[in-house]
Every structure is written in C-alpha cells, then in structure tokens.
Amino acid sequence: MTIRLAVGRLEGIGEISGDAKSKTLKVEYEPSVLTVEAVQEALNQIGYESVPVT
C-alpha cells in the first residue's frame, strides 16, 4: 500500500504532498475529525516512522 492510499483513506484528510528527496510528507487534516496519532498509526502500519511538525 502506498502512503497516499494509507493516509488518504482516513476520514478528515485534506491535501497530501510529499518530497522523496527530503523524505518529508505534508498532510492537511481536519483536527475535529482526525488526530495526528491516527495519521501516524496509518503510516506505522505500512512501515514508515513519522514525527509531527507543526
């Protein structure tokens, strides 16, 4: 499963953009619907570690 599919299937996700060169992912989400921890868990389930940056 790709990152876009794993994260994009979550309710409350807006825009997703990534940069392979810098190994970063920007995820816009609706905090009243979804938590940062839920996004991190979706990434962890497909083998990626994540650190939130605000």
Biotite code that builds the C-alpha atoms (Angstrom):
import biotite.structure as struc

atoms = struc.array([
    struc.Atom([0.000, 0.000, 0.000], chain_id="A", res_id=1, res_name="MET", atom_name="CA", element="C"),
    struc.Atom([1.278, 3.475, -0.819], chain_id="A", res_id=2, res_name="THR", atom_name="CA", element="C"),
    struc.Atom([1.495, 6.336, 1.642], chain_id="A", res_id=3, res_name="ILE", atom_name="CA", element="C"),
    struc.Atom([-1.150, 8.256, -0.292], chain_id="A", res_id=4, res_name="ARG", atom_name="CA", element="C"),
    struc.Atom([-3.567, 5.316, -0.086], chain_id="A", res_id=5, res_name="LEU", atom_name="CA", element="C"),
    struc.Atom([-2.864, 4.559, 3.581], chain_id="A", res_id=6, res_name="ALA", atom_name="CA", element="C"),
    struc.Atom([-3.325, 8.142, 4.744], chain_id="A", res_id=7, res_name="VAL", atom_name="CA", element="C"),
    struc.Atom([-5.835, 9.247, 2.122], chain_id="A", res_id=8, res_name="GLY", atom_name="CA", element="C"),
    struc.Atom([-8.388, 6.652, 3.210], chain_id="A", res_id=9, res_name="ARG", atom_name="CA", element="C"),
    struc.Atom([-8.689, 8.272, 6.639], chain_id="A", res_id=10, res_name="LEU", atom_name="CA", element="C"),
    struc.Atom([-11.743, 10.442, 7.214], chain_id="A", res_id=11, res_name="GLU", atom_name="CA", element="C"),
    struc.Atom([-10.725, 14.067, 7.722], chain_id="A", res_id=12, res_name="GLY", atom_name="CA", element="C"),
    struc.Atom([-7.708, 14.077, 5.395], chain_id="A", res_id=13, res_name="ILE", atom_name="CA", element="C"),
    struc.Atom([-7.317, 17.040, 3.072], chain_id="A", res_id=14, res_name="GLY", atom_name="CA", element="C"),
    struc.Atom([-4.245, 17.611, 0.924], chain_id="A", res_id=15, res_name="GLU", atom_name="CA", element="C"),
    struc.Atom([-1.285, 15.215, 0.941], chain_id="A", res_id=16, res_name="ILE", atom_name="CA", element="C"),
    struc.Atom([2.057, 16.154, -0.594], chain_id="A", res_id=17, res_name="SER", atom_name="CA", element="C"),
    struc.Atom([5.433, 14.502, -0.341], chain_id="A", res_id=18, res_name="GLY", atom_name="CA", element="C"),
    struc.Atom([9.044, 15.133, -1.248], chain_id="A", res_id=19, res_name="ASP", atom_name="CA", element="C"),
    struc.Atom([11.135, 11.997, -1.766], chain_id="A", res_id=20, res_name="ALA", atom_name="CA", element="C"),
    struc.Atom([14.400, 13.946, -1.806], chain_id="A", res_id=21, res_name="LYS", atom_name="CA", element="C"),
    struc.Atom([13.878, 15.438, 1.663], chain_id="A", res_id=22, res_name="SER", atom_name="CA", element="C"),
    struc.Atom([11.872, 12.422, 2.870], chain_id="A", res_id=23, res_name="LYS", atom_name="CA", element="C"),
    struc.Atom([9.032, 14.627, 4.065], chain_id="A", res_id=24, res_name="THR", atom_name="CA", element="C"),
    struc.Atom([5.273, 14.341, 3.886], chain_id="A", res_id=25, res_name="LEU", atom_name="CA", element="C"),
    struc.Atom([2.821, 17.185, 4.410], chain_id="A", res_id=26, res_name="LYS", atom_name="CA", element="C"),
    struc.Atom([-0.680, 16.161, 5.430], chain_id="A", res_id=27, res_name="VAL", atom_name="CA", element="C"),
    struc.Atom([-3.525, 18.606, 5.907], chain_id="A", res_id=28, res_name="GLU", atom_name="CA", element="C"),
    struc.Atom([-6.328, 17.246, 8.054], chain_id="A", res_id=29, res_name="TYR", atom_name="CA", element="C"),
    struc.Atom([-9.413, 18.297, 9.987], chain_id="A", res_id=30, res_name="GLU", atom_name="CA", element="C"),
    struc.Atom([-8.472, 18.123, 13.699], chain_id="A", res_id=31, res_name="PRO", atom_name="CA", element="C"),
    struc.Atom([-12.114, 17.902, 14.765], chain_id="A", res_id=32, res_name="SER", atom_name="CA", element="C"),
    struc.Atom([-12.366, 14.621, 12.831], chain_id="A", res_id=33, res_name="VAL", atom_name="CA", element="C"),
    struc.Atom([-8.869, 13.109, 12.938], chain_id="A", res_id=34, res_name="LEU", atom_name="CA", element="C"),
    struc.Atom([-5.881, 13.091, 15.303], chain_id="A", res_id=35, res_name="THR", atom_name="CA", element="C"),
    struc.Atom([-2.187, 13.308, 14.493], chain_id="A", res_id=36, res_name="VAL", atom_name="CA", element="C"),
    struc.Atom([-1.802, 9.959, 16.249], chain_id="A", res_id=37, res_name="GLU", atom_name="CA", element="C"),
    struc.Atom([-4.239, 8.323, 13.814], chain_id="A", res_id=38, res_name="ALA", atom_name="CA", element="C"),
    struc.Atom([-2.203, 9.595, 10.861], chain_id="A", res_id=39, res_name="VAL", atom_name="CA", element="C"),
    struc.Atom([0.993, 8.328, 12.491], chain_id="A", res_id=40, res_name="GLN", atom_name="CA", element="C"),
    struc.Atom([-0.593, 4.915, 13.104], chain_id="A", res_id=41, res_name="GLU", atom_name="CA", element="C"),
    struc.Atom([-1.635, 4.648, 9.439], chain_id="A", res_id=42, res_name="ALA", atom_name="CA", element="C"),
    struc.Atom([1.965, 5.355, 8.428], chain_id="A", res_id=43, res_name="LEU", atom_name="CA", element="C"),
    struc.Atom([3.366, 2.933, 11.016], chain_id="A", res_id=44, res_name="ASN", atom_name="CA", element="C"),
    struc.Atom([1.114, 0.153, 9.707], chain_id="A", res_id=45, res_name="GLN", atom_name="CA", element="C"),
    struc.Atom([2.788, 0.337, 6.299], chain_id="A", res_id=46, res_name="ILE", atom_name="CA", element="C"),
    struc.Atom([6.313, 0.537, 7.696], chain_id="A", res_id=47, res_name="GLY", atom_name="CA", element="C"),
    struc.Atom([7.040, 4.257, 7.974], chain_id="A", res_id=48, res_name="TYR", atom_name="CA", element="C"),
    struc.Atom([8.054, 6.199, 11.057], chain_id="A", res_id=49, res_name="GLU", atom_name="CA", element="C"),
    struc.Atom([6.765, 9.725, 11.475], chain_id="A", res_id=50, res_name="SER", atom_name="CA", element="C"),
    struc.Atom([7.420, 12.769, 13.601], chain_id="A", res_id=51, res_name="VAL", atom_name="CA", element="C"),
    struc.Atom([4.784, 15.510, 13.631], chain_id="A", res_id=52, res_name="PRO", atom_name="CA", element="C"),
    struc.Atom([5.926, 19.028, 12.804], chain_id="A", res_id=53, res_name="VAL", atom_name="CA", element="C"),
    struc.Atom([3.619, 21.977, 13.304], chain_id="A", res_id=54, res_name="THR", atom_name="CA", element="C"),
])
